[in-house]
């Protein structure tokens, strides 16, 4: 449920190539920088009511890290 929404956000908002977005893709490989990661956190926080600390955002390294955190903390 989270992966398709994240994939679409990465394509639409950040211009990522959909073929490159996978659970194993690193955020660095997708050229997602600190401010992009913050924006993703705010978007999913608003969408699913998930509180995401800056420490957690900084720990994200892959798409799987984001998806796993969101799914584990959804209301």
C-alpha positions as CSV (number, residue, x, y, z in Angstrom):
1,X,0.0,0.0,0.0
2,X,2.8,2.5,0.9
3,X,5.2,1.5,-1.9
4,X,2.9,2.5,-4.8
5,X,2.2,5.9,-3.2
6,X,5.8,6.5,-2.5
7,X,6.8,5.4,-6.0
8,X,4.2,7.8,-7.5
9,X,5.4,10.7,-5.2
10,X,9.0,10.0,-6.2
11,X,8.1,10.1,-9.9
12,X,5.7,13.1,-9.8
13,X,7.4,15.3,-7.2
14,X,11.1,14.5,-7.5
15,X,11.4,13.3,-11.1
16,X,12.7,9.9,-10.3
17,X,12.7,7.3,-13.0
18,X,9.9,4.8,-12.1
19,X,12.1,1.9,-13.4
20,X,14.7,2.8,-10.8
21,X,12.4,2.9,-7.8
22,X,12.4,-0.4,-6.0
23,X,12.6,-1.4,-2.4
24,X,16.4,-1.9,-2.7
25,X,17.0,1.5,-4.3
26,X,19.1,3.8,-2.2
27,X,17.9,7.3,-1.6
28,X,21.3,8.5,-2.8
29,X,20.9,6.6,-6.0
30,X,17.6,8.4,-6.5
31,X,19.2,11.7,-5.8
32,X,17.0,12.4,-2.8
33,X,18.7,14.9,-0.5
34,X,17.9,15.9,3.1
35,X,15.2,18.4,2.1
36,X,13.6,15.8,-0.2
37,X,13.6,13.2,2.6
38,X,12.0,15.8,5.0
39,X,9.3,16.5,2.4
40,X,8.6,12.8,2.0
41,X,8.3,12.5,5.8
42,X,5.9,15.4,6.0
43,X,3.8,14.1,3.2
44,X,3.4,10.6,4.7
45,X,3.0,12.0,8.2
46,X,0.1,14.0,7.0
47,X,-1.4,11.2,4.9
48,X,-1.2,8.4,7.5
49,X,-0.8,10.3,10.8
50,X,2.7,9.0,11.4
51,X,5.1,10.9,13.5
52,X,8.6,10.8,12.0
53,X,11.5,12.2,13.9
54,X,14.5,13.9,12.2
55,X,16.6,11.1,13.6
56,X,14.5,8.5,11.8
57,X,14.5,10.5,8.6
58,X,18.3,10.7,8.8
59,X,18.5,6.9,9.3
60,X,16.6,6.2,6.0
61,X,19.0,4.8,3.4
62,X,16.7,2.9,1.0
63,X,13.1,3.0,-0.3
64,X,12.5,-0.1,1.9
65,X,13.5,1.8,5.0
66,X,10.8,4.4,4.3
67,X,8.1,1.9,3.4
68,X,8.9,-0.3,6.4
69,X,8.8,2.6,8.9
70,X,5.6,4.0,7.5
71,X,3.9,0.6,7.5
72,X,5.1,-0.2,11.0
73,X,3.8,3.2,12.4
74,X,0.5,3.7,10.5
75,X,-2.6,4.5,12.6
